[in-house]
Amino acid sequence: LNKNPVEGFSAGLIEDNDLYRWEVLIIGPPDTLYEGGVFKAHLTFPKDYPLRPPKMKFITDIWHPNVDKNGDVCISILHEPGEDKYGYEKPEERWLPIHTVETIMISVISMLADPNGDSPANVDAAKEWREDRHGAFKRKVARCVRKSQETAFE
């Protein structure tokens, strides 16, 4: 990542002596409601990475159908490998050991640009996104963007 930075985010270790905990800063994607936001999140890698996926949690408040109210990100690429017991996801959509921090972050940025309202982690945000995208949902996201700008570099 240092040699070939990817547009839209930066990432690094939270503490130099812990390779399993990373902090990422995600820039809200252009032409989305999240544009202008600077969202901080943590990636926590399991000891058996890359066989199992990391967990991702937004530290900055964010209002999104695929981020639960605690900040945990819920997207297919971060789900345990193999069959989905609910039959919603195909195994190839879930975690594979070939994924990298770069592919995870590209998926998260894509999620910000295009929420999946069919499989929400935040049911209230998903309902607003479906029913009042340009009203209540947009206002809550705008509040999160403003707050993220104010607290980005604390």
N, C-alpha and C positions, 0 to 999 in steps of 0.2 A: 504494500500500500504506500510506503514511503517512496519507493522507486517509481511507481505508476499510480499516482493519486487518481481517485475516481471523483468526478464532479458530483456535488450534492451532499457529501458527508466527509467527516474526518474521524479517525479512530486511533486509540492508543490505550496503553495499559493504565489502569487506575493507580496501581502501585507497581514500581519497577520490579519488585521481587515476586509478583503474582501474575503468571502468564494466563491464568484462567478467568480473570476479571478485566473487562475492557469498558472504556467509556467511549461513546460515539456522540458526535454532534451531527444532526441531520438538518440540512437547510430545506425549508418547505419548498416543494417543487414549483417551478414557474407555472403560471396559468392554472393554479389550483387554489382552493380556499386557504391552503396552508402556506402559500407564497409569502416570503418574508419572515417566516418563523425560524427560530433556531432551537431545535428540540434536542434535549440531552437524554440519552438512554444508556443503560448498562447491558452488556452482553456477558453472560456467565456461562463458561464452557465446562462441560462435565469432564471428569478425569479420563473417560474413555472416548473423548473426541478424537477423531471424526466419526466414530461409529454411531454416536448419538448426538443430537442437535444441542446447540446452546439455547439458553433461555434469554429472552430480550424483554426489558422492562423500561418504559419511559419514566424518567425522573421528572421531567417537565410535564405539567398538566397538558393533556391533549384530549380532544373530544373527537372520537372516531369509532365507527361501528366495529372495527377489528382490534380495538385496544380496550381491554376491560377497565373498569373504574379504578383499579389498583395500578394501571399502567402496563400490565402484561400484554405483550403482542401475541395475537392469535392468527397466524397464517400457516398455510399448509407446509411450506418449506421448513418450518420449525417444529412440526409434529413428528413424533417418534416414527422411525422407519417401519415399513411393512403395511399390512392390511389395516384399513380403517374399520373399526368394529361397527360404526354406524353406516358404512357403505357410501359415505359422501365423497371421500377423496380416493383417487387411484393411488396405488403405491408409488408410482413415479412422480406424483405431485408432492409427496412427503419428503422427509429428510433423506438425503443420500450422502455418503461420505465424500463425494466429489465437490460438495458445496463449500464455499469459502466465505470469509467475512464480506468480501466484495459481492458475491451472489446474494447473500442474505440482505445486505444493505440495498442492493438494486431492487429486490423484492419488496422491502419495506417502503422504499420511495415510491414504487409502483402502487403499493397498497394505499399510500396517502393520496395519490392521484386518482385512484379508481377503487373505492371501498367495495367490499363484498358484503352486501346487505343480506344475502341468503344464509350466511353462516356467521352471525354476529357474536362477538364477545361482550359487547355493550348493547343490549337490546334497546335501551332508550335512545342511544345515538342512532342506531339502525332505523328505528321507527321515525325519528325526525328526518333522517337522511332520505327516507322513502317518501314521507308525507309533507315535509316542509323544508326542503333542501335550501331554498333561497330565503327562508325566514329564520325560524328559531335555530336550526342547525348552523346556518351561516353565521349568525350572531355569536353562538357559543364558540365556534372555531375562531372567529375574529378575536374574541377575548383571549383565547389560548395563545394565538399568534402574538398579540400585544404583550401578554405576560411573559412569553418566551423571549421576546426581544429585551425586556427589562431585566430578566434574570439570567441571560445567556452566559455571561462570563463571571458569574459569582463563584 
